[in-house]
Amino acid sequence: MSELVREATREGRRVAILRCYDGVAETIVEAEVTSVRGGGMVRRGPYRFRTATEAFRFVQEALLALQYLGCQVG
């Protein structure tokens, strides 16, 4: 099983974690994001993709959007 995990931070605080991994017949992306109302992280997903390429593209675009919003990605 392959897994890709990326984290976005802003001003030293965690904003989001994206996990992309192989499922049985699909590739799955899950996200934990900071709630704008406070109160910690909120889980989103799972988002299911037919191919790893589609899932990876989704993760890349989400991270790019976070970078545009001033986040650091690692």
N, C-alpha and C positions, 0 to 999 in steps of 0.2 A: 504494500500500500504506500503510495506517495502522498506527501502532505506538504502544503505551502502555507506558511503563516506570516502575515505582515501586520505591523502595528503602526498606527498613526498617533502622533502626539502633538499637542499645541501648548506652548508655554510650559513645557515640562510635564504636562498632565496627559494621560492616555485618553484619546478620543474614540478610537475604534481599533478592533482586532478583526482581521479577516482570515478565515481558515478555508482552504481549498483542498479537498482530498477525494480519492477514488472510492466510489461506492461499488455496489455489485454490478450494475449495468449502466452506470452514469457517473458523472463527477459532481460533487456537492460543494457548495459554498455556504458557509455560515458566518454571521457577523455578530459582534457584540459592540454596541455603540453607546456613548454617553448620552443619557437622556437630557434634552434641553431644559427640562423642568427640574433637573437635579435628581438625586436619589440613586445614583450609580449607573451601572451598565445594564442595557436592555438587549436581549438576544433577538436577532432577526434571522429569518430563513427557517429551514434550509432552502436554498435556491438550487434547483437541479438542472443539469445541463447534459445533453447527449454526448458531448465530447469534452476532453480536457482543454482543448484549444478555446472553445466557447467560454468555459468557466474561467480560464486564465485571462481572457480578454475582459470579462466582466470585472474581475479583481483589479486588473490594470486601470480600467476606466474609473472605478470607484476610488482608487488611490490617487489618480490624477485629479479628480474632483476635490478630494481632501487637500491635496497640495495647493490647488487654486484658492482654497479657503484658508491657507496659511499654516497648514499642518506639515510636520516633518514625518517622513515615512521611512521605516526601517524594517 
